[in-house]
Amino acid sequence: MMTYNFTSENTWLTMLDGVRLSATLVIPISQRDTNENFPVLLEYKPYRKDDSFFNINQPKIHYQAQRGFIVALVDIRGTGASEGVLIEYEYTSQELNDCEHVIEL
């Protein structure tokens, strides 16, 4: 089985209303050519992107990146390092719309 080296970067994902969601991308480095595509695993939840759970999950994230998956960790609007106002309850239309936009990006 081929394994990949990988890189990690923090970035902002801008929503349609201008609010920016904080994202960490763990990206395999292509060994074949620059046009190699990788599937994306999305983790979209409140607060957990940069807290102690990242350290617990880091070996799993690195394992997935080494096997050719981009891992995208995104803090929900108003939580963690993301901008915006915390949504009152889970699974509002705003939260779902944001997630759809993240997937489209």
PLY file of the C-alpha trace (Angstrom):
ply
format ascii 1.0
element vertex 105
property float x
property float y
property float z
element edge 104
property int vertex1
property int vertex2
end_header
0.00 0.00 0.00
1.31 3.44 -0.95
1.66 5.95 1.86
2.03 9.70 1.51
3.87 12.42 3.31
1.49 15.22 4.23
1.31 18.84 5.20
-1.06 20.73 7.48
-2.40 24.25 7.07
-4.84 26.52 8.86
-7.14 28.52 6.62
-10.40 30.44 6.52
-13.51 29.35 4.60
-15.72 32.34 3.78
-19.47 31.76 3.96
-21.98 33.48 1.69
-22.66 36.19 4.31
-18.94 36.92 4.79
-18.49 35.05 8.09
-15.27 33.04 8.08
-15.06 29.50 9.44
-11.73 28.28 10.76
-10.42 25.15 9.07
-7.39 22.94 9.44
-6.51 20.93 6.33
-4.22 17.92 6.48
-3.19 17.29 2.88
-1.26 14.37 1.36
1.67 15.37 -0.85
1.37 13.90 -4.33
4.04 11.39 -5.25
2.93 10.87 -8.83
2.11 14.20 -10.39
0.66 17.56 -9.53
-2.78 16.61 -10.92
-3.38 13.79 -8.44
-6.78 14.12 -6.72
-7.51 13.05 -3.16
-10.90 12.40 -1.52
-11.83 14.63 1.43
-12.94 13.55 4.90
-14.84 16.41 6.57
-15.15 16.85 10.32
-17.58 19.72 10.95
-18.39 20.32 14.60
-18.13 22.87 17.40
-14.97 23.58 19.33
-13.01 20.39 18.70
-10.66 21.48 15.92
-7.95 22.99 18.13
-8.61 21.63 21.62
-7.10 18.64 23.41
-9.19 16.21 21.35
-7.02 17.13 18.35
-4.04 15.64 20.17
-6.03 12.48 20.89
-7.24 12.21 17.28
-3.98 13.33 15.66
-2.67 9.78 15.03
-5.93 8.87 13.25
-5.85 12.06 11.19
-2.24 11.44 10.18
-3.05 7.80 9.34
-5.83 8.94 6.99
-3.61 11.57 5.32
-0.83 9.02 4.86
-3.31 6.85 2.98
-4.33 9.55 0.55
-7.22 11.39 2.22
-7.42 15.12 2.76
-8.76 15.66 6.27
-10.69 18.92 6.74
-11.43 19.93 10.33
-13.89 22.85 10.47
-15.25 24.72 13.52
-18.96 25.51 13.20
-19.97 29.19 13.05
-19.53 30.95 16.38
-17.49 28.14 17.95
-13.80 27.44 18.37
-11.74 29.73 16.14
-14.60 30.47 13.71
-16.23 33.86 13.41
-19.91 34.57 13.85
-22.49 34.11 16.55
-23.08 30.76 18.19
-26.29 29.24 16.86
-28.94 28.60 19.54
-29.37 24.89 18.93
-28.01 22.10 16.76
-28.85 21.54 13.11
-30.39 24.93 12.33
-30.81 25.86 8.69
-27.83 28.26 9.09
-25.57 25.46 10.33
-26.68 23.13 7.55
-26.34 25.85 4.88
-22.82 26.61 6.11
-21.92 22.92 5.91
-23.26 22.66 2.37
-21.18 25.69 1.38
-18.05 24.16 2.98
-18.63 21.01 0.90
-19.05 23.09 -2.28
-15.75 24.89 -1.68
0 1
1 2
2 3
3 4
4 5
5 6
6 7
7 8
8 9
9 10
10 11
11 12
12 13
13 14
14 15
15 16
16 17
17 18
18 19
19 20
20 21
21 22
22 23
23 24
24 25
25 26
26 27
27 28
28 29
29 30
30 31
31 32
32 33
33 34
34 35
35 36
36 37
37 38
38 39
39 40
40 41
41 42
42 43
43 44
44 45
45 46
46 47
47 48
48 49
49 50
50 51
51 52
52 53
53 54
54 55
55 56
56 57
57 58
58 59
59 60
60 61
61 62
62 63
63 64
64 65
65 66
66 67
67 68
68 69
69 70
70 71
71 72
72 73
73 74
74 75
75 76
76 77
77 78
78 79
79 80
80 81
81 82
82 83
83 84
84 85
85 86
86 87
87 88
88 89
89 90
90 91
91 92
92 93
93 94
94 95
95 96
96 97
97 98
98 99
99 100
100 101
101 102
102 103
103 104
